[in-house]
Amino acid sequence: MKPPIPFWIRVPATTANLGPGFDAFGLALNLYNYITVEPGHPETPDAFSSEIIAAYHKSRKLPRKPYRLVVRGHVPRSRGLGSSATVRLGMLAALDKIHRRTLDLPWLIETATTLEGHPDNITAAVLGGFVVCAGIHPARTKVSNRLKFVAAIPKLETSTRAARSLLPSRVPFQDAVANLRSASRITAAFFEKKYEEARGSFSDRLHQPYRATLVPGLKDAIHSAEKAGAIGAFLSGAGPTVMAICLKGESTIGAAMKRSLQKAGLKSVEIQVLSADNNGIQIVRSIPRTV
C-alpha cells in the first residue's frame, strides 16, 4: 500500500484586477487547490511543472532532481481564478518543505511572479485578503466575511496570453485617469471596510473593453449584476469568469449574470458564491474528503 502523503500546500483561488486595478489588485477567495510533490519522474512529461522545478533549484542553488506534481482541489483551470498561480506557488512551497524550509513568503512572491509574469494573483494567494501589488512591499488588508463574491463561471477556457495579446500598447490619457480615480476609490473602500463606497467604481477602460470579444455577454452580465444590486462587477483576471461583489442578494445577482451570459450563447454557466480568504497559502496535513 502506498504511504499517505505527509503534507499538502493549500493555496486559495484569486480574482484579479477588480475592474480598474489592472495588474495591481488581487483578492484571495475561499476556493482552494491542494498541491504536493513526490520524488520521481512524472508519468507524462509536463513542461509547466518542469519549468517550476528548474526555477526552484536555480533560485535555491540546489542540484536538480525529478519530482511528480500532485494537485487536488476545486479551482477550475483557465477561468480567470488564478489556477496557474495556485500550482506555481504550491509546487515552490512543497519543494521548500521537502528541503526542510519554512514558508518564505517574500521569496515565494518574487519567484512565482517571475514565472507567472504578473504579481496580482500570486501576491493575493500568498498573503490572503485584498492586496495592492507594489513590488516587494504590497499593501494588504483583511476582507470582511460580510462581503460576498458571486462568480459566474462559463464552461469556456481563456488563455491569459491570448487575453493579453488583445491589449493595446498605448491608451488614451483620459482612460488612464479614469482608471486611476476608480482604483483609488476601491482601495480606500477596502482598507476602510466601507465597501458600499466603492459602488460605481468598478468600470474599466484599460483591459475589459478589449477582452470583451473573448467573453460573449460580458458587458450585459456586468450591467445586470449591478442592476440586481451588486456593489460592482467585473471580468475576473483574464476571464471568462464574471465576478460580482455584494453585501446581500447573492442569488438574485447570480441568476441575473447567468441569464445574460446564456442569452449571449454561453449555455453552461456555473454560479458560485464565495467569501474572501484572509489566510493565504498554508501547509496542511490532510485535505477535505470532498476534494
C-alpha positions in Angstrom: 0.0 0.0 0.0 1.3 3.5 -0.9 2.1 5.5 2.2 -0.1 8.6 2.9 1.1 11.9 1.6 2.7 13.7 4.6 1.6 17.2 3.8 -0.2 19.4 1.3 0.1 23.1 0.3 -3.3 24.7 0.4 -3.5 27.7 -2.0 -6.6 29.9 -2.4 -8.1 30.9 -5.7 -7.9 34.6 -6.5 -9.7 37.2 -8.5 -7.5 39.9 -10.1 -7.9 43.4 -11.4 -11.3 44.0 -9.9 -12.1 46.2 -12.9 -9.8 49.2 -12.9 -6.9 47.7 -10.9 -5.2 46.1 -13.8 -2.1 44.1 -12.7 -2.3 45.8 -9.4 -5.3 44.4 -7.4 -5.8 40.8 -6.2 -8.1 39.2 -3.8 -8.0 35.7 -2.3 -11.1 33.5 -2.2 -12.2 30.6 -0.1 -11.9 28.1 -3.0 -8.7 26.0 -2.9 -6.2 23.8 -4.6 -4.1 21.4 -2.7 -0.6 20.7 -4.1 2.2 18.5 -3.2 5.2 16.9 -4.9 6.7 13.4 -4.7 10.2 12.3 -5.7 10.4 10.6 -9.1 9.7 11.2 -12.8 6.2 12.2 -13.9 4.3 9.6 -15.9 3.8 12.1 -18.7 6.4 14.9 -19.4 5.0 18.2 -18.2 6.7 21.4 -19.4 4.7 23.5 -16.9 5.9 21.6 -13.9 9.4 21.2 -15.3 9.8 25.0 -15.6 8.8 25.4 -11.9 11.2 22.7 -10.7 14.0 24.2 -12.7 13.3 27.7 -11.3 13.2 26.3 -7.8 16.6 24.6 -8.0 18.1 27.6 -9.7 16.8 30.0 -7.0 17.8 27.8 -4.1 21.1 26.8 -5.8 20.4 23.1 -5.4 21.2 20.2 -7.8 18.1 19.4 -9.8 16.1 16.3 -9.1 12.9 15.0 -10.7 9.5 15.3 -8.9 5.9 14.4 -9.6 3.2 17.0 -9.2 0.0 16.1 -7.3 -2.9 18.5 -7.5 -6.3 18.2 -5.8 -9.0 20.8 -5.4 -11.7 22.9 -6.9 -10.1 25.8 -8.7 -11.1 25.5 -12.4 -8.4 25.9 -15.0 -8.2 28.8 -17.4 -11.3 30.5 -15.9 -9.6 33.7 -14.5 -9.5 32.4 -10.9 -5.7 32.0 -10.5 -5.4 28.3 -11.1 -1.9 28.6 -12.6 -0.8 30.7 -9.6 -2.0 28.1 -7.2 0.1 25.4 -8.9 3.2 27.5 -9.2 3.0 28.6 -5.5 2.1 25.1 -4.3 5.0 23.4 -6.1 7.5 26.0 -4.9 6.3 25.8 -1.3 6.2 22.0 -1.4 9.7 21.8 -2.7 10.9 24.1 0.1 9.0 21.9 2.6 10.8 18.8 1.3 14.1 20.6 1.8 13.0 21.4 5.4 12.4 25.1 4.9 9.5 27.0 6.4 7.2 29.1 4.2 9.2 32.0 2.9 6.5 34.4 1.7 8.7 37.2 0.1 10.7 34.6 -1.8 7.5 32.8 -2.9 6.0 36.1 -4.3 9.2 37.0 -6.1 9.9 33.6 -7.6 6.4 32.8 -8.6 5.8 36.3 -10.1 8.8 35.8 -12.3 7.2 32.6 -13.6 3.7 34.0 -13.8 4.7 37.3 -15.4 2.4 39.5 -13.2 2.0 39.8 -9.5 -1.7 40.2 -8.7 -2.9 36.5 -8.4 0.4 35.5 -6.8 0.5 38.1 -4.1 -3.1 37.7 -3.1 -2.8 33.9 -2.9 0.3 34.1 -0.7 -0.9 36.8 1.7 -4.7 36.4 1.6 -7.2 39.2 1.7 -7.2 42.2 -0.7 -3.8 43.3 -2.0 -2.4 46.2 -3.9 0.8 45.0 -5.6 3.7 47.3 -5.2 6.9 45.5 -5.8 8.4 43.8 -2.7 6.1 45.9 -0.4 2.5 45.1 -1.3 -0.3 46.7 0.7 -2.7 44.2 2.2 -5.9 44.3 4.2 -8.3 41.6 5.5 -11.7 41.4 3.9 -14.9 41.1 6.0 -16.8 37.8 5.6 -19.9 40.0 5.1 -18.7 40.7 1.6 -19.7 38.0 -0.9 -18.2 37.3 -4.3 -20.6 35.9 -6.8 -18.7 34.1 -9.6 -20.4 33.3 -12.9 -18.1 30.7 -14.4 -18.9 29.8 -18.1 -17.8 26.5 -19.5 -15.2 28.3 -21.6 -11.5 28.4 -21.2 -9.5 31.6 -21.9 -5.7 31.9 -22.2 -4.0 34.7 -20.3 -1.6 35.0 -23.1 -4.4 35.4 -25.7 -6.2 37.9 -23.5 -3.0 40.0 -23.1 -2.4 39.9 -26.9 -5.6 41.9 -27.4 -4.4 44.8 -25.2 -3.1 48.0 -26.9 0.4 49.2 -26.3 -0.9 52.7 -25.6 -4.2 54.0 -24.1 -5.8 57.5 -24.2 -4.8 59.8 -21.3 -8.4 60.2 -20.1 -8.8 56.4 -19.9 -5.8 56.1 -17.7 -7.0 59.0 -15.4 -10.5 57.4 -15.1 -9.0 54.1 -14.0 -6.7 55.8 -11.5 -9.7 57.6 -9.9 -11.8 54.4 -9.7 -8.9 52.2 -8.5 -8.1 54.7 -5.7 -11.7 54.8 -4.6 -11.8 50.9 -4.4 -8.6 50.9 -2.4 -10.0 53.3 0.1 -13.2 51.4 0.4 -11.5 48.1 1.1 -9.0 49.5 3.6 -11.6 51.3 5.5 -14.1 48.4 5.3 -16.7 50.7 3.8 -17.4 48.6 0.8 -20.6 50.4 -0.3 -18.4 53.5 -1.0 -16.9 51.6 -3.9 -20.2 51.4 -5.8 -19.9 52.8 -9.3 -16.1 52.4 -9.3 -15.6 49.0 -11.0 -15.8 50.1 -14.6 -12.6 49.8 -16.6 -11.1 51.3 -19.7 -7.7 49.6 -19.9 -8.4 46.0 -20.5 -12.0 44.8 -20.3 -13.3 46.6 -23.4 -10.5 44.9 -25.4 -11.1 41.4 -23.9 -14.9 41.5 -24.3 -14.6 39.6 -27.6 -13.4 36.6 -25.6 -16.5 36.5 -23.3 -19.8 36.9 -25.1 -22.3 38.8 -22.9 -19.6 40.3 -20.6 -20.9 43.9 -20.8 -24.5 42.8 -20.2 -23.6 40.4 -17.4 -21.8 43.3 -15.6 -24.7 45.6 -16.1 -27.3 43.0 -15.0 -25.3 42.2 -11.8 -25.1 45.9 -10.8 -28.8 46.4 -11.7 -29.6 43.4 -9.4 -27.9 45.1 -6.5 -24.2 44.3 -6.8 -21.7 46.9 -5.5 -19.8 46.2 -8.6 -19.0 43.5 -11.2 -16.0 42.9 -13.4 -14.1 40.3 -15.5 -12.1 38.1 -13.1 -8.5 38.2 -14.2 -8.3 37.3 -17.9 -11.8 35.7 -17.7 -14.1 34.2 -18.7 -15.4 34.3 -15.1 -17.5 37.4 -14.4 -17.3 38.4 -10.7 -19.8 40.5 -8.7 -19.3 41.7 -5.1 -22.2 42.4 -2.8 -23.4 42.5 0.8 -26.7 40.9 0.1 -28.8 39.4 -2.7 -26.3 36.8 -3.9 -28.9 34.5 -5.5 -30.6 37.3 -7.5 -27.3 38.7 -8.7 -26.0 35.3 -9.7 -29.2 34.5 -11.6 -29.1 37.8 -13.4 -25.5 37.2 -14.6 -26.3 33.7 -15.7 -29.2 34.9 -17.8 -27.1 37.5 -19.5 -24.3 35.1 -20.4 -26.7 32.4 -21.5 -28.6 34.9 -23.7 -25.2 35.6 -25.4 -24.7 32.0 -26.2 -22.8 30.6 -23.2 -25.3 27.8 -22.3 -23.3 26.2 -19.4 -22.7 28.7 -16.6 -21.9 27.7 -13.0 -22.7 30.2 -10.2 -20.6 30.0 -7.0 -21.0 32.3 -4.0 -17.6 32.8 -2.3 -16.1 34.7 0.6 -12.6 36.1 0.9 -9.7 34.0 2.3 -7.6 36.1 4.7 -5.0 33.4 5.5 -3.3 32.9 2.2 -1.0 30.0 1.5 -0.9 27.3 4.2 0.8 24.0 4.9 -1.8 21.3 5.9 -1.6 17.7 6.9 -4.6 16.4 5.1 -7.2 17.5 2.6 -11.0 17.6 2.9 -12.9 14.4 1.9 -14.8 16.3 -0.7 -11.6 17.2 -2.6 
